[in-house]
C-alpha cells in the first residue's frame, strides 16, 4: 500500500511501534466542573425521586461534593471522590433512607439479612466507605447507626444505636445500645 501511495517504506514507523496513548496523558491534565439535577430515575434497579450535585475533575480525581439523592422516605447526602488512576474511592454518607430500597443491588444472602428487619422509619446512618473498585477485599467502612421503632425477627424494639467499623474483612461493633420496653442492653 505504501508503494502504491508513493510513500517510501523508510518513512513508515515499524509495525511494533505503538502510537503514544494521548488520551491517558490528556485525561491526567483535564479539568471539568459543573452540576446536574435529575428527576425520577433509577440506578441499577433502585428507584429515586431526584438526584443533584456539583461535580469536578482535576488531577485525575473525580469529586461529587454535595450529591443529594431523594426517595419518598428520605434523602441520602454524599460527598464522594475517586482517583481515576488508582481506582481508589471514598464516600462520606448521611442517610435516612430505608435500606430495603437497596435490595436490587444485593446478593440473595445479603437480601436475606435485610428480610429480618422491618422499619417504621428509616434508620439514620452516618459514615464513610472506602476502597478500590477492582479490589473488593480492600473495602472498608465506619459508621454511626441509629434505629427507632423497628422489628427484628418479628420482635419489636424501641431503639438501637452503635458504631460500626469494617476493615480487613473484620466487623467491629462498639457502643451498642439496644432498648425494648423497660429493658436495655449495652455492650
N, C-alpha and C positions, 0 to 999 in steps of 0.2 A: 504494500500500500504506500509506503514511504517513497519508493522509487516512482510509482505512478503519479504521486503529487509533486515530484521534483524535489523532495527533501533528502538531503544527504543523510545516510544512516548514522554517521558520526555525530549528527546534531540531535539525535533522539536519546532520551535517557534510557539507561539499562532497564530491562524488564523487572529486575529485582528492586529497583529504586522506587520507593513509595513516596507519593506526594506528602508534604507535611500536613498534619491534622490541624488545619487552620481553625476549624470550628472549636475544638477543645482549647486551643490557645486563645481564641477570641472570647469564649464564654467566661474565662477567668478574669477578663477585664471589663466585661459587660456590666452595666448598671441600669436597673429599671426601678421605677416607683409608680405606684398607682393605687387604686382602690376598686372594689367591686361590691355589688349588692345583688342578691338574687332572692326571688320569692319562690315558694312551693317547689320543692325538688326532692332529690334523694341522693344518697351516696351509698353505693353497694347494697341497695335494698333498704336502707334506713331513711324513712321519710323525714323531711324537715319543713318547717313553715317558712323560714328565711335564713339567710346567711349573709354576713357582710364583714369586710375587713379592709384595712390598708395592706399593702404588700410592698416589699422591696427586695432587690437582688443586688448585692455588691460583694466583690471579692469572693465569689463562689458561694455566698451564704444567702439562702432564701429566708425571708422573715415575714411572718404574719403576726404583727404585734397586738392586734386587737380584734381577733376573729370572734364573732358572736354568732352562734347557731341557735335558732329558736325552734321550739317544738310546742305543742299545745300545753304540756305540763310544766314547762320551764325553759331555761336557757343554759347553754354551755359557753363560758368565756375562756378563750385560749390565747396564749402567746407562744407561737411556735417558730422554730428555726431549724434549718437543715443545711449542712455543708454538702454541696453537690460533688465535691472532690472525694470526700471520705465517706459519704452517705450517713454520717452521724446526725442524730436529731435530738431535740429537746423540746418538750411541750409543757408549759405551765397551764394548769387546768383548774377551773372553778365551775362545778356542775351542779345543777338542780334539775336533772332530767332522770326519768325512770330508766334504770339500767336495762330493763327488758326491751327497750327500744333498740338496743344494740344486738339483739338476737340474730339478725341476718348476718352479722359479722363473725359469729361464734361457731365453734365446732359443737357437735352434739353433746359431748361430755361437758363442755362449758355451759351450754344451754340448760343441762340437767341441774346444775348448781343454782342457776337463776330461778328455776322452777320451784325450788324450795322456799322462795320468798314471795310475799305479796306486800306491796307498798300502798299505804293510803295517801302518802305524799312522797315526792321524790327525795332521796337522800341528798345531803349536802356533801360533796366531795371536793376537796381542795388538795392539789398536789402537783407532782412533776413526773413525767415519763421520759426516759432517755434510752438511747441505744444506737444500733447501726442497722439499716434496712436489710442488709444481706446476712446479718448475724443475729438471729433471734435469741441465741444463748446469751447475748450481751444486753438484753432488755432489762431495765430496772425501773422501779418507781418508788416514790414515797408519797404518802397521802394522809390526810386527816379525814375521817369519815364520821358522819353523824346521821342517825336514822331516828325517826319518831313514829309511833303508831304503825307498826308493821307486824307481819306474821312470818314465822319461820317454822316450817313443817307443821303448819296449821295451829301453832301456839302463838298467842298474841303477846307482843312486847310493847312497853311504853317507849323505851329509848335504847339506843346503842351508840357508843362513841369509842373510837380507837385511833391510834396512829399505826399505820402500816408501812413497812418497807420491804421491797423485794429486790434483792441483788444476788448474784452468783447462784441462781436457782434456789434461793432460800427466802421464805416469807417470815418476817418478824412482826409480831403484834405487840404494841405497848399501850399502856394507859387505857386498858379496856374497861369500860363501864357499861353494864347491862342492867336495865331496870324493868321490873314487871310487878305491877301492883305495889305492895309494900316491900317486895324483895329487891335486893341489889347484889350484883356480883361485880367485883373489881379485880383486876389482875394486871 
